[in-house]
Amino acid sequence: MDPEEIARNMNGRLQATAPGRIEALLSSPMVQNHAAFLHLLSDGALACAWFGGTLEGKSDISIFASVLPNGREQWGAPQRLSFDTAHSEQNPVLFSAPDGKLWLFHTSQPSGNQDECRIRLIEIRRDATDPTVLTASEGRYLDLPRGCFVRAPVVIRDDGAWLLPIFRCVQRPGQKWNGSHDTAAVGVSLDQGATWRLNDVDRSIGCVHMSPVPIGEGRLAAFFRRRQADYVYRTESLDDGRTWSAPAATDVPNNNSSISVSRLKDGRLAMICNPVNAAQSADRRASLYDELGENDDRPDADPAGGCIPVWGVPRAPVALCLSEDGGKTFPERLLIEDGPGTCLSNDSTDGRNKEMSYPWLLEGPDGAMHLAYTYHRRAIKYVRLSPGWSGADARRLS
């Protein structure tokens, strides 16, 4: 679809597109929509949050969300949840705390300077009469260093501590951020989000978008997007997230784009991602923010002591990868959607961008799989797969 056709179909209505498969393009008032995050609410409704505006990094980028009430055939109207006109507000993460409160974490950065980012925490409330209406409190910044980013939700440790997966865009004095020194960390709060401390993951240069999941008996596995665009990496904790092993490569290729991992009720791990890497494509772009057009005469960060990030590898296909060994290998890979995946431009209006990226997934109480991902940087696409969809009819990737 071209950008105009996508826009005409952005109405949030659920449509059956294949046996066991329902889809929708969510409504949005913005021309660019990216970084979907799905969350199951206490009454069985599904919430999807994302960021929208004109171009990633611009100060008109804000957080939006939509709600699909249980049993409804259409997503509710988009709700704007952040309002800082001086910063680009990105990467929303929803979290239901043990006390029942619903929280939104998101990033807030000036222009393309991810090393100056701060994380904001906002309480979200639902309207008592209309379950599709959300309102946001003013919120506050977390007491964490600048350059901290989020993408995955809080994990509750065995002692009640909140563990917030973080990737650090490390500042290089006098140099412009380019991803060369990004590392992984965990934010730890012992007082329900009031204060935080930061625990770094050792030997994690290039490992970002940490996505942790429980794998049993106090053990956690976490998975990473890689700046080097080689493979998804994995780390493991044997003490419920207090310490982590050095990240190591899995067998799933990664294109320096976001992934999401969840543990299914049957014990398997499911990862949704674009299973391609730099070795499979010669496509390259200068940086993530090379289209902002803002004056910045600082040199790019020197990769010495870090890594050389790779940008521009195609962001397609979207695949659901399944593991039965705690995420060490993902031999079963099911195609969700294919396309060229071209991402040499972030522009949402001219049709050059063909990416299907930044996917998120969760399993519903009935065993259905709920997926959401960026569609050509123009829309957020939602896909529901009926229980048992991953049977004989699913197309497998070699």
N, C-alpha and C positions, 0 to 999 in steps of 0.2 A: 504493500500500500504506500502511496505517496503521502506527504504531510497533510494535504487537504482531506484525503479519504480517511486517514487516521482520525483527524479532528471530527469528522462527521460521525464517526462511530464511538466517540468518547462519551458514552451516555450511561455507563455503569450497568447496563442490562445484561443479565445472564443469558447465554445462548448455548445450546448443545451444538458442538461442532464435530463430534465423533462419538461412537459408543463409549460411554463411561467418562466423557470429557465435556466440561462446561467452561466457557470463557467469557470475559468481559474486558473492555477498555474503560478504565475509571475516568470519571469526569474530572476536569481541572480547568481553572481559569487561566492557567499559565501555559506558555508555548513550550517550555522545557520542563520535563518531569523525570525524576531519576531517584535511585536508591530506595526502592520499596522495602518495607518492613511489615510483616504480618504478626498479629497478636490476637489470641483468643480471649475474649472478655468473659466475665464471670457468669453472664446469662446465656452464653453460647453464641453471642454475636462475634463477628470477625471484624477487626480493625486493620486497616492498611494505612501506614504513614509513609511519606516520601518528601523530597524537597522539590520545589518548583519556582520558576522565574524565567528570565530570558537566556541566561548562560551561566553555567557553573562558575562560581567565583565572583559573580557580580553581586552587588549589595542588595539587589531585589530578590535574591534567592531566599525563600522562606519555607517553613515546614507546613505541610498540609496533611490532612488525614480524612478518611472516609470510613463509614461503618456499614457493614452488611448484617442487618438483624437476622437472627435465626429464622429460617423459613421464607425469607423475602426473596424476590426475583430480581432485585435491583439494588446496587450500592447507593447509599445516601449521598447527598450533596457534599462536595469537598469543604472541609473546615480548615481555615487558616489558624495555626497554633503558635506561630512566632512572628515578632513584629519589629525586629531591630533593622532599621533602614540603613545602618552604617556597616553591617557585616553580612557576609554570605553564610546563611544558616543551613547546615547540611546533616546528612546521616542520622535520621531519627531512629530512636530505639525506645520501644514501649516496654514497661515493666510493671506487673502487678505485685505489689509488696504483700508480705504476709498479713498485714493489718487491713488489706482490702483496698488501699489507695492505689490509684493508677498514676504512674509517673512517666514522663517523657524526658529522655536524655537526647541532646543534640549538640552538634559542633557549631562554633561561631568564629569566623575568621575574617580578617580584612583582605579582600581581593584573593589572589592565589597564594597568599602567604600561610601555608598550612602550619609552619613552625611558630606562628603567632596565635594559633587556634586556642580557644578555651571551650570547656564543656559546660553546657547549661542544663539545669535540672528544673523541670516544671511539673506541677501537679495538674492533672487533667480530670475534669469532671464531666459526667454525662447528664444531659437534660432529663428531668424526672418524667416528662410527658412525651418527649420525642427521642427515641433511643438512637437516632442517627446524628444528634446534635452534640458536639463536644465543645467545651470551653477550657481555656488555659489560664492558669495563674501567671503572675509576673515572673516567677522563677528566680533563680540565682545561679551564679557560676560556682562550680566545684573548686575547692582549694587544692588544685593540682597544678603542676607546672604548665606553662604555655607549650603548645605543640602536642598536647594530648588529644587523640581522636577516638571515636567510638564507632562501632558497627554492629556488635552483638550484645545480647541482653545480660543482665545481672544473673549470676549464679549464687545461690544461698549455700554457704559453707555449713559444715556440721555443727559449728558453734554459733550459728546465726549471722555470721559476718556476710556482708554483701561483697561479692567479687565482681568488679566491672572490667571486662576485657578492653584493653587499650592498645593502640599503637602510637608510638611517639615519633613525631616529626621533629627531629633534633635540630636545634638552631646551630648554624655555623656563622660566627660573627663576620659581618661584612659580605656574606654570600647569600644568594637567593636559593630558597628551598627547591629541591628537585627530586626528593625521595631517596637520595644516595645514602643517608645515614638513619633511615627509619628503623625502629626496633619495636619489639613487643614488650608489654608490661601488663600488670593487673593492678587496678585500683582497689583498695581494701577499705571498707567502712565498717567499724564496730558499733556505730550508733545510728543505724538506719538511714544512712546517706547524709548525715549532718556534717561529718568531717571525713577526710580521706588521706590515706598514705599510698605511696606507689612502690610496688615490687616489680623490678625489672626481670624479664626472662633472659637469662644468659645466652650468649652466642646466637642472637636472633636478628642480626643485621639483615634487612630486606624482608623480614616476616611481619606482615601486617594483617589487619582484620581478623584478629584472633577469635575463633569460634569454638568455645568449649562445650563438651557434652559429657554426661556421666556414663561410665562404662562398667560400673558395679564395684561393690566392696570398697567404697571410699576412693575409687580411682576416677580420674577425669582424663579425657583426651581432648586436645585442642588442635585446630587446623588453621592454616594461614594461606592467604594470598601472598604471592612473592613478587617483589619489585623486579627481580631478575627475569621474570616471565619464563620460568623453567618448569617447576612442579608445585603442586600443593604440598606444603610441609606439615608435619605433625609433631606435637610434643605431648608428653604424658606426665601426669601428677599421680603419685602414689599416696599422697596425704591430703586429699580433698582440696587441692588448689593452693597449698602453702608453698610448695616448691615444684619446679618443672624441669624436665630433662631438656637437653639441647635439641632444638627442632631438627628433624631429618625428613628427607624427601619421601613422599608416598609414590604410588604408581600413576597418579592422576596429573596430567599436564595442567599448567596454569599460565594464563596470558597477562598477568599483572592486572587482574580484575577480580571483583569480589566473589566470595563463595558463601554458602550457608550449609551447616551440618546439623542434623537432628537425630536423636535416638528414637526409633520406632517402638511400638508396643511389643513387637516380637523380638526385640533385642538387637536387631540390625541397626547400623548407622546409615542414614541417607544423606548424601551430599548433592546439592544442586550447584552447577557451575558451568563454565565454558571449558571443556576439556581439550584445549589447544594451547600451544606454547610458541615461543619465538623461533624454535627450530623448525616449525612447520609453516612459517610465513615470513616474507621479507618486508611486510608492511611496517613502517616506523613513522612516528611523529616526534617533534622536538621535546614536548613536555605535555603535561596534563592541561596547563593553562596558557598555551601558546597563542590563543585567540582572544585573550582579554584586551589586548591593545593598550595596556597601561604602561606608562613610562617607568622603567626600573632599570637603571644602568649598573646594578650590582652584577658581578659574574655569577654564573651557576655554581652551586656548591661543588667543591673539589671532591671527587669520589675516593680519594686516598683514605684508607682506614674504613671505608664503607663498601658500597657496591655501585655498579653502573646500572641504573634503572632502564628498563625497556618499556617504551610506550608505543601504542599503535597496533599491537597484534590484534587480529580480528576477535570480536566478542560474539561469537556464535560457533557451534550450536549451543542451545541450552540442553543440558542432560542431567538426568537423575542417576547418580552413581550409588551403588549399594555395597555394603561391607558386612561380613559376618565375623571378622576378626578384630573388632574394636577400631577399625579405621586404618589398619596397617596396609591393607590392599582393598581395592574397589573393583573386583572383576566384572560385576554386572553393571552395564551402563545403558540406560534407556533414554531414547531421544524424546525430548519434549517439543522442541521446535528448531528448525534449521533455517539458515539464510546466510548471506555474505558476511554479516557481522562487521562491516566496515566502520571503523571508528577513528579515522584520520582527521575528523572534524567533530567538535561537540555541538555544532549548529543544528537546531531542531527545525528550521524553516525551509531549507533548500533541498532536503531529501538526500544529501550526501551521507548522512549518518544512518547506518543500517544495523546498529548493534542491538542485541538482545542480552542484557547484562544485569549485573547486580541483583541476582535472584535471591529470593527468600522462600523458605518452606516451613510448614508445620503439619503435623498429623492431627486430624480432628478426632473427637471422641468416638466417632463411628468408623474410624479407620480410613476415611477419605484423606487425600493429600491436597493441601492448599498451597498454591505456588503464586508468586508475583515477581515480575521483573520489568526492567526498562525495555520499552519497545521503540526503537529508533530515536531515542532521546525525546520523543514527542509525547508518549503516553506511558502509563503504568498498565501492564497487562496482568490480569488475574486468570488463573487456570485452576479448576477443581477436577481432580481425578478420583473416580469412584473407588471404593475398597476393592482390592483385587485387580486393579488396572494393570499392574506390572506382570500380568500373566502372558499367555502365548501371543496375544494380539499386539503387545508393545514392540516397537521397533528397537532393536538392540544395535549399539555402536560396536564396531570391531575394535 
